[in-house]
Amino acid sequence: MIYTTCTYTGMGNLDGKTVIITGANKGIGYETALDLAKRQARVIMACRDVPHAESMATHIKLQSGNENVFVRKLDLSSLESVREFAKKFLLEEQRLDILINNAGMPTYTPRKTIEGFEVVFVTNYLGHFLLTKLLLDLLMKSAPSRIINVSSLAHKMVRTIDLEDLNCEKTTTTISLYGRSKALQILFTKELSRQLDGIGVTVNCLHPGSIASSFYHKLPQPFYTLAWIADTVKLLKTPKQGAQTTIYAAVDESFESISGQYLDSCQIATPSNLMTDAELAKKVFEISESYVALYL
């Protein structure tokens, strides 16, 4: 066994709470949405593929008995889409108790979006950065509230962050694009937690585990082959197992006060040394703000 599993057994009820989960139509996002719907949360599934998400929302309603499950269009690779989603959400909703930045994409050949951002960088990190910034006032008004960033153990592959190349202009290795996007999520978590200290909004990030899902089918060789072997011999978590740490962070009462932490297997864990650099985290945050300035 190359991973440890956890099952969150807390009985916390989320009746009256509103939750956004990005990428909630499949994998650990879907399992998280299902669990929180069973706890009577008002669940907003923020997804790019709306027809598929609507189908999965129907399944969640049937399995949970909770009709307060809604799909909203969100394409994190487009900052304009992020802004439109946030604008619509703020018009329609009165509160936001939990924001789960879960959606992500694996590595592809590096390419730019129409807005000029490397697609993995903006989908996994910068889109969520902007989304969080746009919804922060409502999160503060709804305090105590929580922000949860789904990162990855892949951040440990990152040895340095080139602040002059945050948008990956020089990066050509596809795996490093993914690892760096997840490292940036952790640095964002650390700095935002510092900024929100004492305000009633906690910010934490986590590694869900290596998941047996459709995600690994999109990995480049030789990583696809390694993941296929691991899946075949049951060395990967199921999506339901992978969702447990997110559910723990979203539901457990302790996270009304715990902030700025990296979690793994339903417990506080230690990220790489680079992720503890407070000055680096601050600089990454400032550069990210400059990237999204036109969309705030």
C-alpha positions in Angstrom: 0.0 0.0 0.0 1.5 3.3 -1.1 -1.1 5.6 0.5 -3.0 5.9 3.7 -6.8 6.2 3.7 -9.1 8.0 6.0 -12.8 8.0 6.4 -14.3 11.1 8.0 -17.0 10.0 10.4 -18.1 13.4 11.8 -21.8 13.9 11.9 -21.8 17.6 11.2 -25.0 19.0 9.6 -24.7 21.8 7.0 -28.3 22.9 6.9 -28.5 26.6 6.1 -25.0 26.6 4.7 -24.2 27.4 1.1 -21.2 25.7 -0.6 -19.5 26.2 -3.9 -17.6 23.2 -5.3 -15.7 23.7 -8.6 -15.4 20.7 -10.8 -18.2 18.9 -8.9 -19.5 16.8 -11.8 -16.9 14.0 -11.5 -14.3 12.4 -9.3 -13.6 13.7 -5.9 -15.6 16.9 -6.6 -18.7 14.8 -7.2 -18.2 12.7 -4.1 -17.7 15.9 -2.1 -20.9 17.4 -3.5 -22.8 14.2 -2.7 -21.6 14.0 0.9 -22.3 17.7 1.6 -25.7 17.4 0.0 -26.5 14.6 2.4 -25.6 16.9 5.2 -28.3 19.3 3.9 -26.0 22.0 2.5 -27.1 24.2 -0.4 -24.6 23.0 -3.0 -23.6 25.0 -6.1 -21.8 22.8 -8.6 -19.5 25.1 -10.6 -18.6 23.2 -13.7 -17.5 23.8 -17.3 -19.6 20.9 -18.8 -23.1 22.0 -17.8 -25.1 19.1 -19.4 -23.0 16.5 -17.6 -23.1 18.4 -14.4 -26.9 18.7 -14.6 -27.1 14.9 -15.0 -24.8 14.4 -12.0 -26.8 16.9 -9.9 -29.9 14.8 -10.6 -28.1 11.8 -9.2 -27.0 13.7 -6.1 -30.6 14.9 -5.5 -31.9 11.4 -5.7 -29.2 9.9 -3.4 -29.3 12.7 -0.8 -33.0 13.6 -0.8 -31.8 17.3 -1.0 -33.3 19.4 -3.8 -30.9 22.3 -3.1 -28.3 21.3 -5.6 -27.7 23.6 -8.4 -25.4 23.8 -11.5 -23.7 27.0 -12.6 -21.4 27.5 -15.6 -17.8 28.0 -14.7 -14.8 27.6 -17.0 -11.7 28.3 -14.9 -9.5 28.6 -18.0 -11.3 31.8 -18.8 -11.0 34.7 -16.3 -14.0 36.3 -18.0 -16.0 33.2 -17.2 -14.9 33.3 -13.6 -16.0 37.0 -13.4 -19.4 36.1 -14.9 -19.9 33.2 -12.5 -19.1 35.4 -9.5 -21.3 38.2 -10.7 -24.3 35.9 -11.1 -23.6 34.1 -7.8 -23.5 37.4 -5.9 -26.8 38.5 -7.5 -28.6 35.2 -6.7 -27.2 34.2 -3.3 -27.2 35.8 0.1 -24.4 33.9 1.7 -21.3 31.7 1.1 -20.1 29.5 3.9 -17.7 27.2 2.2 -15.7 27.7 -1.1 -14.0 24.5 -2.3 -11.6 25.2 -5.1 -11.4 21.6 -6.4 -11.4 21.6 -10.2 -8.2 20.8 -11.9 -6.7 19.5 -15.1 -3.7 17.3 -15.8 -0.8 18.2 -17.9 -1.0 18.8 -21.6 1.4 20.3 -24.2 1.8 23.8 -22.9 -0.6 26.2 -24.7 -2.0 29.6 -24.1 -5.6 30.7 -23.5 -7.2 33.5 -25.5 -6.4 35.8 -22.5 -2.7 34.9 -22.7 -2.3 32.5 -19.8 -0.9 29.0 -19.8 -3.9 26.7 -19.6 -2.8 24.5 -16.6 -1.6 27.5 -14.7 -4.9 29.4 -15.1 -7.2 26.4 -14.7 -5.6 24.9 -11.6 -4.5 28.1 -9.9 -5.2 31.6 -11.3 -8.9 31.0 -12.0 -9.4 29.9 -8.4 -7.3 32.8 -7.2 -9.6 35.3 -9.0 -12.8 33.4 -7.9 -11.7 33.6 -4.3 -10.9 37.3 -4.5 -14.3 38.0 -6.1 -16.3 36.1 -3.5 -14.2 37.2 -0.5 -16.5 39.9 0.7 -19.4 37.6 0.9 -17.3 34.9 2.6 -16.4 37.5 5.3 -20.1 38.6 5.7 -21.0 34.9 6.1 -18.3 34.3 8.7 -17.4 31.9 10.2 -16.6 30.6 6.7 -14.0 28.4 5.0 -11.9 28.3 1.8 -10.5 24.9 0.8 -7.9 24.6 -1.9 -7.4 21.1 -3.3 -3.7 20.9 -4.1 -1.5 17.8 -4.6 1.6 16.0 -3.4 3.0 16.9 -6.8 4.0 20.3 -5.3 7.0 18.5 -3.8 8.5 18.1 -7.3 8.9 21.9 -7.4 12.3 23.1 -6.2 11.9 26.8 -7.1 9.4 29.3 -8.2 10.5 31.7 -10.9 8.7 34.9 -10.0 9.5 36.4 -13.4 7.9 33.4 -15.2 4.8 32.7 -13.1 2.7 32.4 -16.2 5.0 29.6 -17.4 6.4 31.4 -20.5 9.6 29.4 -20.2 8.3 26.1 -18.9 8.2 23.2 -21.4 7.9 20.2 -19.2 4.3 19.2 -18.9 4.6 17.5 -15.5 6.3 20.6 -14.0 3.3 22.7 -15.1 1.0 20.6 -13.0 3.3 20.5 -10.0 3.9 24.2 -10.0 0.2 25.0 -10.3 -0.4 22.9 -7.2 2.5 24.6 -5.4 1.1 28.0 -6.2 -2.2 26.9 -4.6 -0.4 26.2 -1.3 1.5 29.5 -1.3 -1.8 31.3 -2.0 -3.3 29.4 0.9 -0.5 30.5 3.2 -0.6 34.2 2.3 -4.4 34.5 2.2 -4.6 32.8 5.6 -2.2 35.4 7.0 -4.2 38.3 5.5 -7.5 36.9 6.9 -6.2 36.1 10.4 -8.8 37.0 13.0 -11.5 37.9 10.4 -13.5 34.6 10.7 -12.5 33.1 7.3 -10.2 30.1 7.4 -8.1 29.0 4.4 -6.6 25.5 4.1 -5.3 23.3 1.4 -4.9 19.5 1.0 -3.6 16.6 -0.9 -6.5 14.2 -1.7 -4.3 11.3 -2.6 -3.6 9.5 -5.8 -7.0 8.9 -7.3 -8.3 6.1 -9.6 -10.3 8.3 -11.9 -10.6 9.4 -15.5 -8.0 12.1 -14.6 -5.0 9.8 -15.1 -6.1 8.7 -18.5 -5.0 12.2 -19.7 -1.5 12.0 -18.3 1.4 11.9 -20.7 3.6 8.8 -21.0 5.2 7.3 -18.9 3.0 8.6 -16.2 -0.2 7.2 -17.7 1.4 3.7 -17.7 2.6 4.0 -14.1 -0.9 5.2 -13.0 -2.6 2.4 -14.9 -0.4 -0.2 -13.2 -1.1 1.4 -9.8 -4.8 1.4 -10.5 -4.7 -2.3 -11.6 -3.1 -3.5 -8.4 -5.4 -1.2 -6.3 -2.7 1.2 -5.1 -4.8 4.2 -5.9 -7.7 5.7 -3.9 -11.2 5.6 -5.1 -12.8 9.1 -5.7 -14.9 8.6 -2.5 -11.7 7.8 -0.5 -10.0 10.8 -2.1 -12.9 13.1 -1.1 -12.6 12.4 2.6 -10.0 15.0 3.5 -11.9 17.7 1.7 -15.1 16.7 3.5 -13.1 16.8 6.8 -11.9 20.3 6.1 -15.4 21.4 5.1 -17.4 19.9 8.0 -15.2 19.5 11.1 -15.8 22.2 13.7 -12.0 22.5 14.3 -11.6 24.3 10.9 -13.5 27.3 12.2 -10.2 28.2 13.8 -7.5 26.1 12.0 -6.1 28.0 9.1 -3.1 28.1 6.7 -2.6 24.3 7.0 -1.8 21.6 4.4 -3.8 18.4 5.0 -3.3 14.8 4.0 -5.4 11.8 5.0 -7.6 13.8 7.3 -4.8 15.2 9.3 -2.4 18.2 9.3 0.7 17.3 7.2 4.0 19.0 6.2 4.4 20.4 2.7 7.8 20.9 1.1 10.2 23.4 2.7 9.6 25.8 -0.2 5.9 26.1 0.8 6.9 27.6 4.1 8.6 30.7 2.6 6.3 33.5 3.7 8.0 36.1 1.6 7.7 33.9 -1.5 4.0 33.4 -0.8 3.5 37.2 -0.5 5.2 37.9 -3.8 3.3 35.2 -5.6 0.1 36.7 -4.2 1.0 40.2 -5.4 2.0 39.0 -8.9 -1.3 37.0 -9.1 -3.2 40.2 -8.2 -1.5 42.0 -11.1 -2.5 39.2 -13.5 -6.3 39.4 -12.5 -6.5 43.2 -12.0 -8.5 43.7 -15.2 -11.1 41.2 -14.0 -11.7 42.4 -10.5 
